[in-house]
Amino acid sequence: MQSISELGYRISLIDGFDLDRRNRTGTYVIADTDITLVETSASPSIPHLLKGLDELGIALEDITYIILTHIHLDHAGGAGLFLQHCPNAKVIVHPKGARHLEDPTRLIAGAKAVYGEDFNKLFDPILPISPERMICKHDRETLQTGDHSELTFYDTPGHANHHLSIFDSISKGMFSGDTVGIYYRELDEEGLEFYLPSTSPNQFNPEAMLAAAKLYESLGVERIYFGHYGMSENPKEVYRQLHYWLPIFVEAAKSAFSECAAFEDRVAATSKNIFTEVAAHLDEKGISADHPVFEIISLDLDVCSMGLIDYLLKQEQNNQLGF
């Protein structure tokens, strides 16, 4: 089982079959003088990544950089394991993420709180990365990967405070991680381009998320390389859908927050509220209720709802403290 997409502009995408699903999470391969990868996905995806690189004819010792948009485990959890195969590669990460790669204890604890008994199946093993093998990139710093190609790093919180977006000078594309949402490729075959925000815990901030999208617009981004999943050459539609759905997500959470007291009840009510809105929207587009896309949307909304309720709890605490 292998899927490699050639995206043009010397960029390929290797499917990591995260969650045992196609078109969910993958690794972008930039075939420059300095071979550069963006994301590793989680550790269970590493065999797929290794096989994909072999099919592309890329020797592991020739990999120079592995860029992590952020350190959430579905994007970066396999980095430590993958580094064992890449003797000359260094990991590039946001300064706020480096210490958690060096000591992933808190990362692991946070993921266990979200994913519970599914943690081992989804993420194990998570190996630490030594500081000597990491490079931190700050806002608007660059990386020369070839004679005429340059990557520029942008600090783009909203989904997470340790999130980088990376602009590629050749493709005029942005490696977005989760900054501007998730691209549900299952609906491509139905002729529908569909994106939803990713508001997972515990650093979601809607204002920062919209500010990041505005930054993308100001930079004249021509294509977006999503962490989940693949390339869109229609950035304006991405921004439009983000602006449409983000207020719906937040309002659904506010409603659940006022109606329920317990965290778990608030999360469940939020997820149900948003799912109802999404299902009605897709029904209007001709997508039946039994379409397989709803399985992954339901999973995503459960996690997004945790982030939304966590955000509202923090707002409430700040208000009580007079911030």
Buried (B, 14 or more C-beta within 10 A) or exposed (E): EEBBBEBEBBBBBBBBBBBEBBBBBBBBBBBBEBBBBBBBBBBBBBEBBBBBBEEBEBEBEEBBBBBBBBBBBBBBBBBBBBBEBBEEBBBBBBBBBBBBBBEBEEBBEBBBEBBEEEBEEBBBBBBEBEEEBBBBBEEEBEBEBBEEBBBBBBBBBBBBBBBBBBBBBBBBBBBBBBBBBBBBBBBEEBEBBBBBBBBBBBBBBBEBBBEBBEBBEEBEBEBBBBBBBBBBEBBEEBBEBBEEBBEBBBBBBBBBBEEBEEEEEBBBBBBBBBBEBBBEBBEEEEBEEEBEBBEBBBEBBBBBBBBBBBBBBBEEEEEEEEE
